Amino acid sequence: MDAHWGVAATLAVAVVIAFEIVLPALLGRSPILKPVASVLAPLGWGFAGLFGLIALINLARQYFNNRADTSLMSGADMDFRRFGEKPNLDLSASSPVANEPALSKPAEWSLELLQAIDWKRFEEVVAAYFRSKNLRCETQSHGPDGGVDMRLHSPENDTTLALVQCKAWKNMPVGVKPVRELLGVMTHEKVARGYFMVTGEFSQDAKAFAASQNITLFSGKQFLDLMLRQPMDIQAKLLAVATEGDYLTPTCASCGVKMKDRGKFWGCVNFPRCRTRIQIAWSQHVE
């Protein structure tokens, strides 16, 4: 049920071929087994009908999910703008990166860039986006996040309007467990709205769970589309935040410093005091 609709459709066709052509050809050679083929044929059509029904359900679900994504992208900007009266062009983070080697910087946004930047830089881009909506964004530099990466506050007071969690996972979808954890913090802190931002995708279970709560999920593609809907000056400032300094090397989640390439993994420069490591093949799959 969670697979692409084409998988179920292919299975439906395969079942028909197997039960109507392949099995009769194999069993028809034996006078004892030949009657079995005629018995199996209706069973095959039953399975084919089941897979065909699943294909239609998944096709319809994909269609309505795409419509919902479009509606989400068009409504999200208005949702954020309700918090502030005018956009804020000062997108600087509370602790800018300094003394980092210069790299060749991309000239425009792309999904590849969003998925290639350091996980901490992704969080800074998300924070900068919310600041562009005239929201006060409270973040932390490193250490355990407790299920939340940032808190959005009203520009007029300390009221917490929403909680935000980010995951730079491009190699696997974010499942329902982190989304449940976000809801747990929202319930504990009595915050009505949550946003979950990722560079990759969400599982179907995560989408279904968030749909029943006041949590908005943004895949990497959806967040990229949202940024590309902004004025060009905002896009340029967000791009500058993403590509400042050494934006590709992962940050140590424990110490908040850039890690060192140690061959098969990234290791903290404070080793052996800090033993945090990230497999290079999974640099974008970090907490």
N, C-alpha and C positions, 0 to 999 in steps of 0.2 A: 504493500500500500504506500510506502514511503518512496518507492523508486519512481523513475520517470515513467510517464504513461506509455511510452514506446516499448518498455520492457514487458509490460502486461500484454500489449498488443502482439508483440513478437511471440510470446508464449502461447497466446490463443491460436495463432497461425501454425506454430510448431506442433501443438496438440492435434489439430485437425489433420495435418500431414501425417503425423505418427499413427493416429488411430484409423485413418481412412486409406492410407497408401502403404506405409511401411509395415505395420503389423499384419494387415491382410496378406501382403506379399510374403512375409516370413511364415505366418501360420498356415497360409493356404496350401503349402506344400505337404502338410500332414493332414490326412483325413480325420484324425482324432482332434487336432487343434483347430481345424478350420472353423467349426461352429463357435469357438471362443472369439474369433475375430468379429463375427456378427453381433456377439453379446457386448464386446468392448466398444463398438462404434458409437452407440448412444451415450456411453459413459464419456467418450472423448469429446462429443459435442457438448456435453454438460460442463466439462472442465473448460472447454473453449469459450462457452458462454460466460462462465464465471470470470475468466481472465479478461474477456472483452468488456464485461461490466466494470471491472477494476480499472481498465484502461480509460473508459469513458469518465469514471469518477475522477481519476487523476488528471485527465485532460481538463475537465471542468474546474477542478481545484486549482490547477496551474493558471487557467485563464482568470479566475477571480482573484488569485493571489497577485497576478501581474497588475490587475486593475487596482487592487488595494495598495500595491507598492506605488503606483502612480498617484493615487489619492494621498498616500502618506507623504510623498515627496512634495506635493503641492501644498499640503496642509501643515507640514512640519515647520516651514519658515514662518508662517503666520502664528503657529503655536509659540515659537521662540520669541517672536516680536511682541507678543502680548505682555511679556515680562518687562520689556523696556520700550521707551517711547522713540528712541532714535538709535541708529547703529553707532557703535564705538569703533573708531579706526585705530585706537591704540591696542594692539593685540599682544603686546609684550608679556611674556611670562614673568612670574615673580622672581625667578632666578635665572637670567639668561646664560646661555652657554658661552664660555670664554676660553681663550688659549687653546683652541682646537685647530688642527690642520685644515687648510682650505681644500675643497674638492671641486671637481667640475660639476656645476649645478644644473639640473634640468631647467628648461625654460617654461615648462607648462606642467599641469597636473595630469596624472595618468593613474590607472589602477595599479600598474606595475610599481610606480613610485610609492604609492600609499602602502603597498605590501612589502616594500623593500626597506623602508625607513626603520630606524631603531624603535623598539616597542615604547620606550619612554618618549621619543619624539612624536610618535603617534598620539600619545596622551596630551602632549603639549599642543599639537594641532587641534585636537578636539577642544581643549580648554580655550585656545585662541578663537575658535569658531564661536563658542558661547559668549566670549567677551565681545565679539563683534556684534552681538545682539544686545549689548548694553547690560549684560548680567555680570555680577561679581562671582567669580569662579574660585572656590577654595580647593587647592590641590595639596599633595604631599610629595616630597622629592623622592623618597624611597622607603623601604620597609614594608611590613605587612599592611595591606590596605583595608582589611576587615570587610571585604566584599564590595567596597565603594572606592572609586578613584578620585571623585571630585563631588563637591556640593555646589549647587547653583543658588545664589542668594539674590534677593531683590536689590536693585540699585539704591533704594531709599532706606532699607533697614536690614536687620540680620535674619529676616524670615527665610527659611530654606524652602525654595520652590521645587527643587527636584534633586535627585541623586543620580549620578552617572557612573557607570562601570565600563571599562575599556578592555579589550583583549586583542592583541596583535597576533591572531592565529590565522595563518593563511593555508596551513597544511591539513587542517581538519576543522570541521564545523564545531561551533560552540554549542554544547548540549544544554539540557534543561537545568542541570545542577547549578551552574553559576547564575542563571536567571532567577532560580528559587532563592539563592543566597541574597541577591539584590532585593527581592521582595521582602525577605526577612529583615534586612536593615531598614527598608522603608517602613515596615510595620513597627519596628522597635522605635524608630525616631519620629514616627507619625508624620511621614512625608508622603504626600498623595501621588506624586509622579516620579517615574524613573525612566532613564534612557540607557540603553546598552549599545555601545558602539564597537564594531569589530572590523578588522581589515579583510576578513574572509566571509564566511557564511554562518548561518544558524541551522541546527537540526530541525526537523519537522516538529519534534516534541517541544523544543524550545519555543518555536513560533506559536504552537497551539497553546502552550501555557501562558505566554506573554499576552496573547490575544484576549485571555480571560481576566487579565490584570491591567492595571494602569501603567504598563511598561511598554515603551516604544523601542523596537529593535531596528538597528541600522546596520545592514551588511556593508562591506567595504564599497561595493558598487553604489549602494544607496547613499552612503555618506559622500562619496565622490560626486555623485549627481547633485547632491544638496550643495556642495561647495561650488560646483560649476554654475549653479543658479544665482550665485552672488555677484554683485558688481565687480568689475575687473580689478579695482583697487583692493577690495577685500580678498579676492583670489590671490593676488600678488603677495599680499601680506601673509596670508596663510602658507603660501609656497615658500616664502622667506623663512618662516618659522620651521617648516619641515626640513629645509635644506641648509640650515645654519650649521657651520662647522662640520665635524665628523658625524654626519647624520645616519651612517650605515652601521657603525659599530655598536653592538648592544651595550646597554647600561647594566651594571650590576644592580639587581633588585634590592640587595642588602645594604650596599654602601653608597649607591648613587653615583658611581664613577664609571668611566668607560672601561670595558673589559679588554683582555689581551688574547690575541689569536695564539692558541697553544697546539695547533695542528688539527685534531679532531674535535676540539671544543674551545669555546670561549671561557677563559678563566679570569677571576677577579685579580686585579693588580695587587691587592692586599693579601694575597695568599702568603703564608698559611693561616693568617688570622681570619680571613674570610675564604671559605671553600666553595662559594657559589660558582656554578659552572652552567653553561648552556651548550648543548650539542650544536655544532655549526650547521648541520643539516636542518635543525629545528630552531634556528635563530629567531623566527617569527612566531614561535609557540612558547610563550613565556607568560608567567602570571602577571 
